[in-house]
Each structure stands twice: as structure tokens, then as C-alpha cells.
Amino acid sequence: MDIIDAAEAHLPGILAIYNDAVARTTAIWNETPVDLDNRRAWWTARTAQGYPVLVAVAGGEVLGYASFGDWRAFDGYRHTVEHSVYVAAGARGRGVGLALLEALIPRARALGKHVLVAGIEAGNTASIRLHEKLGFTRVGLMPEVGIKFGRWLDLAFLQLIL
């Protein structure tokens, strides 16, 4: 498996992972699948800001992807970013998420970021454990701030001071 900067050719793989998460998980709190133009616009915006979009690839297949973006739109938050890591259903539990995060953290440091934030559905213990393994600490819990699949979801916040 290689971790590389995503290129336009990786967008169909990113799209498939994203839409699977929309349809089957609480990792993404959207309920409507998106199209390739949506993922292209997202990728273009991230890279135009100088932010990475990384993919884990093996045998030409996208196994997962990770990125970060601005935490909030106010100047005082300019050194804080929130990241996302998504792994294809068939590749979960194989170290893909760990490899992506291990590659993403130094990219945030290189851009002069000070804090990396993770907003994780509180029931996603695998993701929470992964983040804690890399030094993230739990800093908050917001009960019932989202809804998906007909149930209220809690949002756990973790952060890594870089």
C-alpha cells in the first residue's frame, strides 16, 4: 500500500468510498449520495488552499482517503484544521486509516498548523481508538447534535496539539 497525493484519476475511488459511507455508516452525516462533480469540486478547493488530499492505494485501487480543511472561518482559528479519514469497507481493520493519519499529521505541521481536530460519531469506537493511539485526546462530547438512520447521534471531539 502506498500513501500518495490524490490526483483526478483517484476521484472515482474517493467517490465510491464517500457514497458508501453516506449510505451505510454514521461516519458521514449526509444522507444524499453525491456525484463525481461534487468530489472534483471538493478536491479542487482543498488543493487550491494548499491542503492535502491523500489516498491509500494498492494495485491501482483506492483503499481510503484523508484530508483536512479549515476548522472555522474566523482569523483566530487559522492554525486549527479539522481532518477526515475514510476507508473502503473491504479495507477496514488493515491499517489503512492509521497509515493515512500518520501521513496527514506531518503535512499539517509542515503548513504551520497548531491543532488537528477530529469530530467523530461517539459510537465509532474504532475511529476513536485509532486517534487516541496517535496521541489525540478527547476534549468534548456534544449529545444528540445530529441525526441519521432515524436516531440521534452524539459527536465526540478529539484533538492533537501539533
SVG drawing of the C-alpha trace seen along z (x, -y; Angstrom):
<svg xmlns="http://www.w3.org/2000/svg" viewBox="-36 -37 43 44">
<polyline fill="none" stroke="black" stroke-width="0.4" points="0.0,0.0 1.2,-3.5 0.0,-6.8 0.2,-9.5 -1.4,-12.8 -4.7,-12.3 -4.9,-13.0 -8.0,-13.5 -7.8,-9.8 -8.4,-8.8 -11.7,-10.7 -13.9,-7.8 -12.4,-5.7 -12.9,-8.6 -16.5,-9.0 -17.2,-5.3 -15.9,-5.4 -17.7,-8.6 -21.0,-7.4 -20.7,-4.0 -20.2,-5.9 -23.2,-8.0 -25.4,-5.0 -24.2,-2.6 -22.4,-4.4 -22.7,-7.2 -19.2,-8.4 -20.6,-11.0 -23.8,-12.7 -25.1,-13.4 -27.9,-11.2 -27.7,-12.0 -25.1,-10.5 -23.0,-12.9 -21.7,-12.8 -18.2,-13.0 -18.5,-16.7 -19.1,-17.2 -15.9,-15.3 -14.0,-17.1 -15.1,-20.5 -14.1,-19.4 -10.7,-18.1 -10.1,-21.2 -11.0,-23.5 -8.8,-21.7 -5.7,-21.6 -6.3,-25.3 -6.0,-26.1 -2.7,-24.2 -4.3,-21.4 -3.5,-17.8 -5.9,-15.1 -4.1,-11.8 -5.1,-8.4 -4.1,-4.9 -3.7,-2.8 -2.8,0.8 -2.9,2.4 -4.5,-0.7 -7.4,-0.6 -8.2,-3.4 -8.4,-1.9 -9.0,-5.1 -8.5,-8.8 -7.8,-11.6 -7.7,-15.4 -8.1,-18.4 -9.7,-21.8 -10.2,-25.0 -11.8,-24.4 -13.8,-27.7 -13.8,-30.7 -12.5,-33.3 -8.9,-34.5 -8.3,-33.4 -8.7,-29.7 -6.3,-29.9 -3.8,-27.5 -6.5,-24.8 -7.8,-22.3 -10.3,-19.5 -9.5,-16.3 -11.4,-13.4 -10.3,-9.9 -12.4,-7.3 -11.6,-3.7 -13.3,-1.4 -15.5,1.1 -13.4,4.1 -10.1,2.5 -11.1,1.6 -9.1,3.1 -6.0,3.4 -4.1,0.3 -5.2,-1.9 -6.7,-4.6 -3.5,-4.5 -1.3,-4.9 -3.3,-7.8 -3.3,-9.7 0.4,-9.1 1.0,-10.7 -1.5,-13.5 -0.2,-14.7 3.2,-15.9 1.5,-17.6 -0.4,-19.8 2.7,-20.5 4.5,-21.5 1.8,-24.0 2.3,-25.6 -0.9,-24.3 -1.1,-24.0 -4.1,-21.8 -5.7,-19.0 -9.4,-18.4 -11.4,-15.2 -15.2,-15.2 -16.2,-11.5 -19.6,-9.9 -19.3,-8.9 -20.3,-5.3 -17.4,-4.8 -15.1,-3.3 -12.6,-2.0 -12.0,-5.5 -11.7,-7.0 -9.2,-4.3 -7.2,-4.9 -7.0,-8.6 -6.0,-8.0 -3.3,-5.6 -1.8,-8.6 -1.9,-10.9 -5.3,-12.6 -7.1,-13.4 -10.9,-13.6 -11.9,-17.2 -15.7,-17.2 -18.9,-15.4 -22.0,-17.0 -25.0,-14.8 -27.7,-14.4 -26.4,-17.1 -27.0,-15.0 -29.5,-12.5 -29.1,-9.7 -30.9,-6.4 -33.7,-7.7 -31.6,-8.0 -29.9,-10.9 -26.1,-10.9 -23.5,-12.2 -20.4,-13.9 -17.1,-13.3 -14.3,-15.8 -10.7,-14.8 -7.7,-17.0 -3.9,-16.7 -1.8,-19.6 0.9,-19.6"/>
</svg>
